[in-house]
Amino acid sequence: MSEKVLMKGNEAFAEAAIRSGCRYYFGYPITPQNEIPEYMSRELPKVGGSFVQAESELAAINMAYGGAVAGGRVFISSSSPGIALMQEGFSFLCSTEIPLVILNVSRGGPGVGGIQPGQADYYQATRGGGNGDYHLIVFAPSSIQEAVDMMEMSFRVAEEYRNPVMILADGMIGQMMEPVVLPDPIPAALMEETSMTKPWALTGTKEARPHNVIKSLYLKPEELEDRILEMDRKYQKAKEKLVQYETDGLEEAEVVLVAYGSTARIAEEAIDLLAEEGIQAGLIRPISLWPFPYEAFDKIPQKVKAVISVELSRGQMMDDVKIGTKGRFPISLSSRVGGMLITPPEIAADVKKALGVE
Amino acid sequence: MKTVFEYTRGMLPEETTYCPGCTHGIAHRLIMEVLDEKGLLGETIGVAPIGCSILAHHYMNIDMCESTHGRAPAIATGIRRVHPDRIVFTYQGDGDLASIGTGEIVHAAHRGEKITSFFINNAIYGMTGGQMAPTSLLGQKTTTSMDGRMQEQSGKPIRMAELIATIDGAVFVERVSLDSPGNVRKAKKAIQKAIEVQEKRLGFGFVEILSSCSTNWGVTPVKALEWMRENMIPYYPLGNLKSPEEVK
């Protein structure tokens, strides 16, 4: 049965993964997500699962591939520089069509950067750092509750599309505590079920079927082209089916803010501040970052004077905002970076600047 | 009539992409024969590396996946956690295991993963066209050491079996060679023992298999076997470095 508890974000994510049927976790310590491997090492064995502390993020993503290729429901987590190390693996998992759920509790970059919250992983999540024509499916929660609810959905999407799904959170959601309703636990799939639901999985042939092969190498260009086009059909379907977003107050708006994750909650407060000053601001909150909800931008009324991308990065999401608005409105950026959080008054000031009011 | 020879069901009737004289075929067949004889073909999951033998799954009649470069032992670790009752092995060359994948092989051994790694050491990068491997011998000419490998520049060749044998989690370590019929028979015995170690869940098993690459060494297949005997075996001594009581 569902239960309401007060939990730290990272622990809630871990518990939600277990309740979503995850039994395998492979991880390497990195701040600010260390509560997740700690929680998994403690809790997974209690439900017959397995935790491995990998020697590196490179090993962790490849262990995850091994667990998932064997038919297991696998979850991994890391933070920005660790995610960078996993990019080769993401490309490889996409090419081999292996489902996996990845949680990125992102922090400031580039390089080692810092350990405070950041959103500068937008490109690395939505554009990928790996090679080739592939996409991660990316969802961005703005609260612990939303992240918890997203977990089971992410496993379902990963398995239906046979593609890794990334939940892009940030250090703020990972480290804060909020009341959260945990979902009912679903049992892990038995191996007999796995052979039905995942007939491609490596389980041993039992000499009862032809051998299963999971491969990424295609030496003949015509074969590789066919593979890529087949994957692309899947990505086109994802673009039709997986777009998620919320809008608020677009009809009355003279200015529209675009923000995702915890930044969207700060943007909501800025909208209240602006309302007190008689400025009507609307909000578009992308929930799926890939596929990006470009269609939401068609709902912006023509009278809107400015669209502002609010993000803890230097305009990474703004590229998608530009694509979505198709040149209909002036676009500007409201941003803090390096682990600094933007405040509602700062956003309000950027809005007024964009509108040319003091 | 009594059957005196049968081709193993472990190998699929495919034409391989290996060069004439390459010993990958022998190594493949020995492993598959052992699994077949033990009735384990249906219980085994293999991980192929990056390198010439990435296509091992074309020939080996078992469930198999490809790997990112060097990460096969990590992948096998993941498979092992999901299927604790199966036989899981990696098949890796010297670039894959002894260069880019040293972290993964050392830590899989260190954790005592109940898997077996078959390490094909032919002292050169085969698939990429004959570059220097960490196991290339001093003075050996390769496309990245045209005047011969020099210690001052590249260090001495790495002895992986000895290195792995220092790790507690590795319980079975042996180096064998495919240069002669006698040594091929010894190689099969070592593979049998390594698989038995895994069947008994005793710990990590490692078999280094000295192999030839006549194409990239630039010699005939026969000369390649002689080169192995004259140059490789003296530097990479054959024999068992570690074996648990249960399989002695």
Chai-1 contact restraints between the chains, C-beta under 6 A:
chainA,res_idxA,chainB,res_idxB,connection_type,confidence,min_distance_angstrom,max_distance_angstrom,comment,restraint_id
A,Y24,B,R81,contact,1.0,0.0,6.0,A-B,restraint_1
A,S50,B,R81,contact,1.0,0.0,6.0,A-B,restraint_2
A,E55,B,G103,contact,1.0,0.0,6.0,A-B,restraint_3
A,E55,B,H107,contact,1.0,0.0,6.0,A-B,restraint_4
A,A59,B,A74,contact,1.0,0.0,6.0,A-B,restraint_5
A,A59,B,E104,contact,1.0,0.0,6.0,A-B,restraint_6
A,N62,B,T68,contact,1.0,0.0,6.0,A-B,restraint_7
A,N62,B,R71,contact,1.0,0.0,6.0,A-B,restraint_8
A,N62,B,A74,contact,1.0,0.0,6.0,A-B,restraint_9
A,N62,B,I75,contact,1.0,0.0,6.0,A-B,restraint_10
A,M63,B,A74,contact,1.0,0.0,6.0,A-B,restraint_11
A,M63,B,T77,contact,1.0,0.0,6.0,A-B,restraint_12
A,M63,B,G78,contact,1.0,0.0,6.0,A-B,restraint_13
A,Y65,B,I75,contact,1.0,0.0,6.0,A-B,restraint_14
A,G66,B,I75,contact,1.0,0.0,6.0,A-B,restraint_15
A,G66,B,G78,contact,1.0,0.0,6.0,A-B,restraint_16
A,G66,B,I79,contact,1.0,0.0,6.0,A-B,restraint_17
A,G67,B,G78,contact,1.0,0.0,6.0,A-B,restraint_18
A,G67,B,R81,contact,1.0,0.0,6.0,A-B,restraint_19
A,G67,B,V82,contact,1.0,0.0,6.0,A-B,restraint_20
A,V69,B,C65,contact,1.0,0.0,6.0,A-B,restraint_21
A,A70,B,I79,contact,1.0,0.0,6.0,A-B,restraint_22
A,A70,B,V82,contact,1.0,0.0,6.0,A-B,restraint_23
A,A70,B,H83,contact,1.0,0.0,6.0,A-B,restraint_24
A,G72,B,V82,contact,1.0,0.0,6.0,A-B,restraint_25
A,E88,B,T68,contact,1.0,0.0,6.0,A-B,restraint_26
A,F92,B,T68,contact,1.0,0.0,6.0,A-B,restraint_27
A,L202,B,I45,contact,1.0,0.0,6.0,A-B,restraint_28
A,L202,B,D63,contact,1.0,0.0,6.0,A-B,restraint_29
A,G204,B,G42,contact,1.0,0.0,6.0,A-B,restraint_30
A,G204,B,E43,contact,1.0,0.0,6.0,A-B,restraint_31
A,G204,B,D63,contact,1.0,0.0,6.0,A-B,restraint_32
A,G204,B,R86,contact,1.0,0.0,6.0,A-B,restraint_33
A,T205,B,G42,contact,1.0,0.0,6.0,A-B,restraint_34
A,T205,B,D63,contact,1.0,0.0,6.0,A-B,restraint_35
A,K206,B,G42,contact,1.0,0.0,6.0,A-B,restraint_36
A,E207,B,G42,contact,1.0,0.0,6.0,A-B,restraint_37
A,H211,B,N61,contact,1.0,0.0,6.0,A-B,restraint_38
A,H211,B,I62,contact,1.0,0.0,6.0,A-B,restraint_39
A,H211,B,D63,contact,1.0,0.0,6.0,A-B,restraint_40
A,N212,B,D63,contact,1.0,0.0,6.0,A-B,restraint_41
A,V213,B,H57,contact,1.0,0.0,6.0,A-B,restraint_42
A,V213,B,M64,contact,1.0,0.0,6.0,A-B,restraint_43
A,I214,B,C65,contact,1.0,0.0,6.0,A-B,restraint_44
A,K215,B,E66,contact,1.0,0.0,6.0,A-B,restraint_45
A,S216,B,E66,contact,1.0,0.0,6.0,A-B,restraint_46
A,L217,B,I54,contact,1.0,0.0,6.0,A-B,restraint_47
